[in-house]
Amino acid sequence: MRLVISGFGTVGQGFSEVLDIRKELLKERYGSDVKIVAAFDSKSYAMGSNGLDPLRLVAAKKETGKVGKNVLKSGIDVLNSVEYDILIEVSPTNIDNGGEGLKNITHALEHGKDVITVNKGPLALKFSELKKIAKKNKSQFRFEGSVGGAMPIINLCSENLVGERIRSIRGIFNGTCNFILSRMDSGLPFEQALKEAQQMGYAETDPTYDIEGIDTACKVVILANSVFSRKVTIRDVKITGITEVNEEAVALASDNNMVIRLIGEVSEDRLEVSPRLIPKGHPLGISGTLNKAQIITDLAGPITISGRGAGRIETASAILSDLIAIIDSRRF
């Protein structure tokens, strides 16, 4: 099975490392190597029809800031220049127009290739269109890692819970916000909690996507479309971030045995992201950086799941699960 990796930042490098860690398992399972035949970042690319060493790609990126020695003109050029089976699309999220990730995904699907992505931009903007293209060209399109990183939710809902009527999903889908609110539970002001999150690497220098609820909204849209078969975009989500949560509100919540958490909620008629009062001890009242979701079903009742919502290896593990699912479906 021949792979192309589009985007070679934290997640792309993590997936390469996981591919090396699991190379013997994959070879034993399928009788042949799963190999990377091309990888590209925003400036460069590497290509090799016989397969590229995953760890050498990571080393090159760390040493030079580039994945390869060839100058990249466009990702489409690379995709047109190599024979491959699956595109692993992990370029940076662009919520304005989908960015290069949307172009690469669209091109791959239009040419009958399978695609795995964790890129929220294309999914939050053009989910229905991409699914139509995949169906038309008999391509598989999977995106487990786009919501909750290592927390298994999309495939759980669409495969394991296929016999259930899922009434709603609500959860904590952004570890940065949850860390900030958790620290505010201890009496820290918002700005100080945010600064601490940045110092610890949980928040970006520009934390807007996180604290304004945009990142959570993207994930809510993906769940709405993939689990509830809705046709919505991020523009349909009612979004309230955590910037207006102050010390007084947190203290008042605590006096009433409650905490404030940023909750994303989706159902057949609801699409919302907002700070909510959660009773202490409730599954969604957790502290720290974990993601957690509660799936309400008609037969099984509430099902609660949690996991690390970010991280190179954690997110790469979700990509690996999608990869194995695609190969299995193609071979057996």
C-alpha positions in Angstrom: 0.0 0.0 0.0 1.5 3.3 -1.1 1.0 6.5 0.9 1.5 10.2 0.3 1.7 12.5 3.3 0.5 16.0 2.7 1.7 18.2 5.5 4.7 17.4 7.6 4.3 19.3 10.8 3.7 17.8 14.2 1.0 15.3 13.1 2.8 14.3 9.8 6.0 13.6 11.7 4.0 11.7 14.4 2.3 9.5 11.8 5.7 8.7 10.2 7.0 7.6 13.6 3.9 5.5 14.3 4.3 3.9 10.8 7.8 2.9 11.7 6.7 1.6 15.2 4.0 -0.5 13.6 5.8 -1.6 10.4 6.2 -5.2 11.6 2.6 -5.5 12.6 1.5 -4.1 9.2 3.8 -6.4 7.3 2.7 -9.5 9.3 -1.0 -8.5 8.8 -0.8 -7.8 5.1 2.3 -9.7 3.9 3.8 -6.6 2.3 5.1 -3.2 3.4 2.9 -0.1 3.8 5.3 2.5 2.4 5.5 6.3 2.0 6.2 7.1 -1.6 6.0 10.9 -1.2 5.8 13.5 1.5 5.6 17.3 1.3 5.3 20.3 3.5 4.7 24.0 2.5 8.2 24.4 1.0 9.6 21.1 -0.1 8.9 17.5 -1.0 10.6 14.0 -1.0 9.6 11.2 -3.4 10.6 7.6 -3.9 8.6 4.9 -5.6 10.4 2.2 -3.6 9.5 3.8 -0.3 11.0 6.5 1.9 12.4 5.8 5.4 9.9 7.4 7.8 12.5 8.2 10.4 14.8 9.8 7.9 12.0 12.1 6.8 11.4 13.1 10.4 15.1 13.7 10.9 15.4 15.8 7.8 12.5 18.0 8.9 14.0 18.5 12.4 17.5 19.3 11.0 16.6 21.5 8.0 13.0 22.6 8.6 12.1 20.8 5.3 10.9 17.3 4.6 12.9 17.0 1.3 15.4 18.6 -0.9 13.0 19.3 -3.8 11.4 22.7 -4.0 7.6 22.4 -3.8 5.5 24.3 -6.4 2.2 22.7 -5.4 0.9 19.6 -3.7 -1.1 18.8 -6.8 2.1 18.5 -8.8 3.4 15.9 -6.4 0.2 14.0 -6.4 0.3 14.0 -10.2 3.9 12.7 -10.2 3.7 9.6 -8.1 1.7 6.4 -8.1 -0.1 6.1 -4.7 -3.2 4.5 -3.1 -3.9 6.7 0.0 -3.4 10.4 0.7 -2.7 11.2 4.4 -3.8 14.9 4.5 -2.5 16.6 7.7 -1.6 20.1 6.6 -2.5 23.1 8.8 -6.2 23.9 9.3 -7.6 26.8 7.3 -11.1 27.6 8.4 -11.5 30.5 5.9 -11.4 28.6 2.6 -10.0 25.2 3.4 -6.5 26.1 2.2 -4.2 23.7 0.4 -5.7 20.8 2.3 -9.0 21.1 0.6 -7.3 21.3 -2.8 -5.3 18.1 -2.1 -8.2 16.2 -0.7 -10.5 17.1 -3.6 -7.8 16.2 -6.2 -7.1 12.8 -4.6 -10.8 11.9 -4.3 -11.5 13.0 -7.9 -8.8 10.6 -9.1 -10.2 7.6 -7.1 -7.7 7.7 -4.3 -8.6 7.0 -0.7 -8.1 9.8 1.8 -7.5 10.0 5.5 -7.4 13.5 7.1 -7.4 15.2 10.5 -7.6 18.6 8.8 -10.8 20.3 10.2 -11.0 23.1 7.7 -12.1 21.2 4.6 -14.5 19.1 6.8 -16.1 22.1 8.4 -16.6 23.9 5.1 -17.1 21.3 2.4 -18.0 18.0 4.0 -21.0 17.2 1.9 -19.2 18.1 -1.3 -16.2 15.9 -0.5 -18.4 13.0 0.5 -20.2 13.2 -2.9 -16.9 13.2 -4.7 -15.7 10.2 -2.7 -18.9 8.3 -3.4 -18.8 9.1 -7.1 -15.3 7.8 -7.5 -15.6 4.9 -5.1 -13.0 6.3 -2.8 -12.9 5.9 1.0 -12.8 9.1 3.0 -12.0 8.8 6.7 -11.3 11.4 9.4 -11.4 9.8 12.8 -8.6 12.0 14.2 -10.3 15.2 13.2 -12.5 15.2 16.4 -10.9 14.4 19.7 -7.5 13.2 18.4 -7.1 9.8 20.1 -10.6 9.7 21.5 -12.5 7.3 19.3 -15.9 8.9 18.5 -16.6 9.1 14.7 -16.0 5.5 13.9 -17.6 4.5 17.2 -20.8 6.2 16.2 -20.9 5.3 12.6 -19.7 1.6 12.9 -20.0 0.2 16.4 -23.2 2.1 17.3 -24.8 1.7 13.8 -27.9 0.0 15.3 -28.5 2.8 17.7 -30.5 6.0 17.3 -28.1 8.6 18.5 -30.1 11.4 20.0 -27.3 13.8 20.9 -23.6 14.2 21.5 -22.1 16.8 23.8 -18.7 17.1 25.1 -15.4 18.8 25.8 -13.6 18.9 22.4 -10.8 21.4 23.2 -8.2 20.6 25.7 -6.8 24.1 25.8 -10.0 25.6 26.9 -10.5 22.9 29.5 -7.1 23.5 30.9 -7.7 27.2 31.2 -11.1 26.7 32.9 -9.6 24.1 35.2 -6.9 26.5 36.3 -9.6 29.2 36.8 -11.3 26.8 39.2 -8.2 27.2 41.4 -8.7 31.0 41.4 -6.5 32.1 38.5 -7.8 35.0 36.4 -8.5 34.1 32.7 -5.4 36.0 31.3 -3.0 34.3 33.8 -4.5 30.8 33.1 -4.1 31.5 29.3 -0.5 32.5 29.8 0.2 29.3 31.7 -1.4 27.3 29.0 0.8 29.0 26.4 3.9 28.4 28.5 3.1 24.7 28.8 2.5 24.4 25.1 -1.2 23.7 25.4 -2.2 27.0 23.7 -0.8 28.6 20.6 0.8 32.1 20.5 -2.4 33.2 18.9 -5.1 31.2 20.8 -8.1 32.7 19.0 -9.3 29.4 17.4 -9.4 27.7 20.8 -10.7 30.4 23.2 -13.3 31.8 20.8 -14.8 28.3 20.4 -13.9 28.0 16.7 -12.0 24.8 17.0 -14.8 23.2 19.0 -17.3 24.4 16.4 -15.4 22.7 13.6 -15.6 19.4 15.5 -19.3 19.9 16.2 -19.9 20.4 12.4 -18.0 17.2 11.6 -20.1 15.2 14.1 -23.3 16.8 12.8 -22.5 15.8 9.2 -20.9 12.4 9.8 -23.1 11.1 12.6 -26.5 12.9 12.1 -26.3 13.2 8.3 -26.8 16.9 8.4 -25.6 19.3 5.8 -24.1 22.1 7.8 -21.0 24.2 7.9 -19.3 26.2 10.7 -21.4 29.1 9.7 -24.5 27.3 11.1 -23.0 26.9 14.6 -24.0 29.2 17.4 -20.6 29.9 19.0 -19.7 31.5 22.3 -16.1 31.2 23.5 -14.6 31.4 27.0 -13.1 34.9 26.9 -16.0 36.4 28.9 -15.8 33.8 31.6 -14.5 35.7 34.7 -13.4 34.8 38.2 -16.7 35.9 39.7 -18.6 33.5 37.4 -16.3 30.6 38.3 -16.6 31.4 42.0 -20.4 31.6 41.8 -20.5 28.2 40.0 -18.2 26.7 42.7 -20.5 28.0 45.5 -23.3 26.0 43.8 -21.2 22.8 43.4 -20.8 23.5 39.7 -17.9 24.1 37.3 -17.9 26.0 34.0 -16.8 24.0 30.9 -16.8 24.8 27.2 -19.3 22.3 25.7 -20.0 21.5 22.1 -23.4 20.0 21.5 -25.0 18.4 18.4 -28.2 16.7 17.6 -30.7 16.6 14.8 -31.8 20.1 15.6 -29.1 21.6 17.7 -25.6 22.9 16.8 -24.0 24.9 19.6 -20.7 25.7 21.4 -20.9 27.6 24.7 -19.6 27.7 28.3 -22.0 25.6 30.4 -22.6 25.0 34.1 -21.7 21.4 34.8 -22.3 19.7 38.2 -19.1 18.7 40.0 -18.7 14.9 39.6 -20.5 14.8 36.3 -18.5 13.0 33.5 -18.1 16.4 31.6 -16.9 18.2 34.8 -13.3 16.9 34.3 -10.2 19.0 34.7 -7.0 19.1 32.6 -6.5 18.7 28.9 -8.4 15.5 28.1 -11.3 15.5 25.7 -14.5 13.8 26.8 -17.9 13.2 25.2 -21.2 11.8 26.2 -23.2 10.0 23.4 -26.9 9.7 24.2 -28.5 6.7 22.5 -32.0 5.2 22.5 -31.1 1.6 23.3 -27.7 1.7 25.1 -28.4 4.9 27.0 -25.5 7.3 27.7 -22.1 6.2 26.5 -19.1 8.3 27.8 -15.7 8.3 26.1 -12.5 10.2 26.7 -9.0 10.5 25.4 -6.2 12.9 24.5 -7.4 15.4 22.0 -4.1 16.4 20.7 -0.4 15.3 20.4 1.6 13.9 17.6 1.5 10.2 18.5 -2.1 10.3 19.9 -3.5 11.8 16.7 -1.4 9.6 14.6 -2.9 6.6 16.3 -6.3 7.7 15.0 -4.8 7.9 11.5 -3.4 4.5 11.9 -6.8 3.0 12.8 -8.3 4.6 9.6 -5.4 3.3 7.5 -5.9 -0.3 8.8 -9.7 0.0 8.2 -9.1 1.1 4.6 -6.6 -1.6 3.8 -8.8 -4.3 5.4 -11.8 -3.3 3.3 -9.7 -3.3 0.1 -8.0 -6.7 0.8 -10.7 -8.8 2.4 
